Amino acid sequence: MTTLYRVGPLPEEVLAASARFHGQVLPDVQAQLAGGGGLILVFAPADHTHRGWRLALVQQLARDHAPVRVNAVASDDEAAIAATARYLKMADGVTGQYLPLDETGAGAILY
């Protein structure tokens, strides 16, 4: 079973956001993954400067916890998050992905 893990608010500055995630959120994420279930990290939208650390994070978590699947999305659109979660549930081999979502209707195309 895959769980949505909503990452709380993080600072806007890239290094501060990464530091807070790694210092405060990561231990709980790793404990969740140790339980054996898949995880979709849900980040708030952020500018392109956050992509690097978020992608590296989800890729490393996916490697460390394989065969458990770990992915991440960035969105505050609940419909887009739900559509992506449904897609990822059916896409057995997809792991280690960081997917910034928008409101252009990809859910309607996928379903």
N, C-alpha and C positions, 0 to 999 in steps of 0.2 A: 504494500500500500504506500502511496506517495502522499506526503503531507506538505501543505503550503506553510512555509515558515516566514512570517512577516517580520522583516528586519525593521526595527524602529527607526525613528528619525536619526539621521547622521549629519554631521557638519557639512557645510557646502564645500569647504576647502578639502582638496583631495587627500593630502597626507593626514589631516585630522580625521577625516571620515574613515580612511583605511585603518588608522591607529585605533580608533574607537571600536570598529568592527572586530579587529583582531584581539583587542584587549578585553572587550566586554561581551561580545556576541558569539564569537567563534567557539568558546568552550561549551556553550549550550548547543550550538549546531553540531559539534562533534559528539556530544552526548546523545543527541537525537539520532545521529547516524549510527552510533554504536548499537542502537536498538535494532538495526537491520532494515528499517523501512527507508524508502526513497524520499527525497526532499526536493522541493522547489523553493528556492529562496526568492522572496518578493521584496525588491528594493523600491524605494521611491524613485521617480524619475530624476535624472541628474544629467549634467552636460557631458559632452564627449570625453572630458578629462578623467572621468571616473571609470571609463570602459576598461582600461588596462588592468587596474587592480582587481576589479570585479571578475573579469574573465580569468585572470590567473588564479584567483581564489577558487572559483567553481571548477576549473580544470583540475587543480590539485586535489580538491575534495573528492572529485569523481575518481581520480587515480587511486587515492588513498583508501577509498571505501568500496572499490569495485568488488563484486558486481552490483552493489547498490547504486542506483542511478541518482545523480545530483545535477540539477539544472538551476538556472536563475533567470528571473525576469525583472525588468524595471518598468513599473507602470503604477498609475493610481486609478486606472480604469478597470473596475471590477469585472465588467463583461469580457474585456480582453484577457484578463488574468484567467478567468474561468475557461474561456475558449482555448487558451494555450495549455492549461492544465489538462483539459480533455484530450487535446492533440497529443501531448506528451505521454499520457496514459496509454495511448494506442501505439505510440512509436517506440517499440521495445528497445531499439539500439541507441536511442538518443540520450547522451549523457555528457556532462562537462560543457554545456552550452550556456551562454549569456545572451538573453533575448530582450533588447529594449523594445517595448511595444508602443504602438500609437493607436489612434482612434480612427484608422482608415477603413475598418471593416474586414480585416483578415478573418475574423471569426465566421462571418457569413460566407466567405470563400471556402474555408476549411470544412464547414458543416452545411 
